[in-house]
């Protein structure tokens, strides 16, 4: 069955047992940068405040809660660039389940450290050759077959989508409470689990909002998919946005995205690096590339911001190594 807003609402009770809502922060600096009238506001939904440093534990918690009987005493296996790894590890800690994660050897150390701090086991692969070897999927498959683990998808699963959407329910509730509306909603797209869940809740709460995806220009499979009217796979996506390098959007996500997301904007890595520095200098946020890319999209001028309501950006995560951050931001 397709995921609906009812599934997102049901997931909220699960999420609230374990974590509080991530903050929705008003960005006076972006309002001034964009020259918006005083009647309009810009908001940042910052998932860097979660225990895992990104949005990924929302979907992971809901997936784990809805698969406990199937898991039983077995381990849970997944592959991840790092944020779902730490999110699933956190869920495993909360539900006392063993978690094994296949991660690229080039993943930021902070993502390895967070994942291991919650008790998960990590195994590495060479991401540079994965488009040729398929090593990531082979290792994950071996863990499920040889070690009897249950596999969790980082994004292509109804429970993951619904769990991720809880964050957007928080956005809707916060803005309704203040009597605000949304004209534009910007969210990163990789496998589509974040955007699919958020699109369901934003479209339900603010039906007139323009929902806009954001991708690196070297990993813009979703933008190409929208143009083609079907899922497009990129065999070797490239970007500093390590969390946005899925080969294609998930099968469960695609119908939601195609129906609710009006367009996707693709940004060069230089624009993302500039947005990272902008967020650091103006807001004191040390944000990972995948988190800062929505700010890059907003500042790029690619989207017509005409409207009389507010603009919301998703800051998907803040898990970035200090040395890499300094290098990318020229600090």
N, C-alpha and C positions, 0 to 999 in steps of 0.2 A: 504494500500500500504506500502511496506517496506521502511524504511528510507534510503536515499541515500546521497551522497556528495552534491547534489544540494540542499537538504533540509538544510544541515549544512550551506552552503553558504548563503541561504536565511535568515537563523536565524541571521547571523552576523549583518545585518542592524538593526534588533530589538535590539540586545545586545548593539551596539555602541551608541544607543540613551540614554543609562542609565549608562554604566560603561566603563572605559578604560581597555585596555588589562592588564592581570596579567603579571608580569615580568618573563622573562626567564633568569636565573642567571647561569653564568659559575661557576662551582665548581673546582677551582684549587686544593683544598684539596682532593677531591675524585679522581681526576686524579693522584695525587701523591700517595694516599693510594693504588690505584689499580696498580700502576707502569705502567701506560699507556705511550706510546711514545708521543713525543711532537706534533705529527700530529693528535692525537685524543683528543677530549674534552668531558667533562661531563657537562650536563646542568640540572638545576632544574627549573621546571615550578611550581612556588609557588603561589597557589591560596589563601594562607593566607592573601594576600594583598587586596583581594576584600572587599567590605563593610560588607559582612556577614561572612568573615573569612574563606570561603571555596568556592569550585567550584560550589556549588549547586544553586546559584542564576542565573547562566547562563541558565540552563534548566528551572528554575522557571520563569524567565522573558519571555522566548520564549513561554512557555506554557500559561502564563497569556495573552500575547499579541494576541495569536491565539485563545483564548477562551472568549474574552470580550463580544461578542454578546450572547453567551450561558450563561455566568454568569449573565449578566444584573445587577439587584440590589441584587442578592443573595450573600451569603457568599461563600467562598472557603474553603473546608476542606481537610486535609491530615493527615497522620501519619508519624512520623519522629523521628529518634534518636536525631535530633537536628540541623543538618546542612541544610537539606532541609526545616526544620521549619523556620530558619532564612532567608534562600533564598527566600522562598515563601512569608514570611512576608515583606521582602524588595520589592518584586514585587507587593504585595498588596498595600504597601505604595505608590509606584510609579504610580500605576494605580487606586488608590483610591478605593480599594476593601477590604472588611472585610475578614480576614483570621482566621480560627480556626484550631489549630494543636493538635493532640493527641501525647503526648511524654511520654517516660518511666520516672518514678519518679526518676530514678538513672542517668538521663542525666546530663552532666556537667552543673553547674550553669551558666557558661558563655554562653552556648547555650540557656538556658532559658532567660537570660538577653538580649542577642542580639535579639531573637525572639520577646520579648515583647517591646523592644526599637523601633521596626519598627511598632508597633501598633497591633500585632496579639494577639489573645487569646489562652492560652494553657490549655490543660486538660491532666491529668496524668493517667498512668496505671502501673500495676506491671509486669515488663518484666520478672522477675524470674519465674512467673507462666503462662506467656502468651502462652507457648506451650501447656499448659493444658486447659486454659480457653478461649483462643481466644479473650481476652478482647480488645486488640488493634483494631482489625478489627470490633468488635461489636460496640465500641464507635464511630469509624469513620463512620460506617454505620448508626448509630442512628442520628448523626449530619446531614447526607445527607437526611435521611428519615424524621426525626422529625422536623428539622429546615430548610429543603429545600435547603441545601448547595450543591454546585457542588464539586465533589471529584477530587483531583489532585493526580496522582501517583508520588512518589518520583523518580522513575526510569523507570517504564514500560509504557512509553508513547512516541510516535514519536516526539512530540514537545520538550519534555524534552531531549531526546537523541540528537536531532539536535542542541538544544541550548548548551548542554554540549560540543558538538563537535567544537563549535566556538573557544574554548581555544586551540584546536589542530591546527586549521587554523592559529592561531597566532604563534604557534611553527613552523609550516611549513614556514610561511612567513619570520619569523626572521632568520631561518637557511638558507633559500634560498638566502636571502639578503647577508649573509656572505659567501655564496658559500660552505656551509657545507652539509654533508649528515648524515643519521642516520643508524647505524647498529643495535642498540638495543633500544627498547622503553619499559619502565616499568611503569605500571599503576595499582592502586588498583582495585579490583573487589569485589563488593558486589551484589547489584541488577543488576549491569551491565550497568547502564545508563551512567556513566562516561566513562567506557572503550569502550562501543559501539560507542558513539559519537567520541571519540578520535581515535579509530581504523579506522573509515571511513576516517577521514582527514589525518591521518598519512600514511595509505596505499595508498591513492591517491597521496600524495606529495612525499612519499619515498617508492615506491613499493617493494623494496628489504629489508626494515627494518624488523627485527624480533620483533613482538609485544608480550609482555610477561605480563600476569596477575600476581598479587600478592595478597595473601590472608593469614589470620591467619590459623594455622593448626587445630584450633578448629572450623573453619567456612569455610572450603574449598569446599563448594558445587560446585563451578565452576570447580575446578580441577577434582572432581569426575565426573562432567557432561561431561567434555572433554573425560575422560577415558571411560565412558559408552556410549557416542554418543547420549545422551539424557539428558534433564534437571533432575538433582537430587535435592531433597529437604532434608534439614537438619531440624529436628524438634526443636532442641535446640542448636543452635550455641553458642560457648563460646569464648570470647577473651576480652582483655582490649581495643581492637579496636572497640569501640561502633558504629562507622560508617560503619562497615563491617560485620554486623550481620543479614543481610537479610536471609530469609529461603531458597531462591533459586533465580536464575537470572530470569529476566522478560521474558515474551513470545516474546515481540518485540525485546529484546536485544539478545536472544539466537542465532538466525540465523546469526546475524552479528558477534558475538563472535566466533561461531563455524567456520565461514568462514575465519576470519582474524587473530584470536589470536592463535599463535602457541603452547603455553603452559601456565601453571599457576604454580607459585612457592608458597609453603605454608611455613610460618615461625612461630616458637614458640613465645609466648609473650616476653620471655627473649630477643630474638634477636631484637624485635621491641623496647623494653626499651633501649637496648644498642644503637640502632640507634637514638633514641630520644636524648640521652645524647651526642652522637657523633655530631649531628646537632647543639646542643646547644653550645658545647665547640668549635667546628670548625667554625660554621657560625653564632652563636648567635641567632638561630631560636628556639623558644619554640613551638614545633610542636606537635599536637595531635597524638596519636598512629596510627590512620588510615592514617595520612599524612606521618609519618616516615617509614612506613612499606616497601616502595619501596627502601629506602636506606638500610634497613635491608636485603632485597633480593639481592641487588647489592654486599653488603659486605659479604654475606653468602658463596659465592663461588659456589652456586648451578648452576649458568648459565655460560656457556662457552662464554666468551666475545671476542673471536677471531673475528677480522674484521679490517677494515681500516677507518671506519667512526665514528661518534660521538654517545654518549649514552645519552638518555634523560630520566629523572625520573619525575613523577608527584608527587608533594607535595600537596595532595588534600585539606588539611585544617589545621588550627592552633588553633582551638577552644578547649582548654584544661584548666581546673582549675589549678591554681598555686599550690595548696597543692597536688593535684594528680600528677602533673608533677614532683614536687620535690620528691615525694615518689617513683615513677616509675624510676626516674633517680638517686636515691640515693644521692640527693643533700642536 
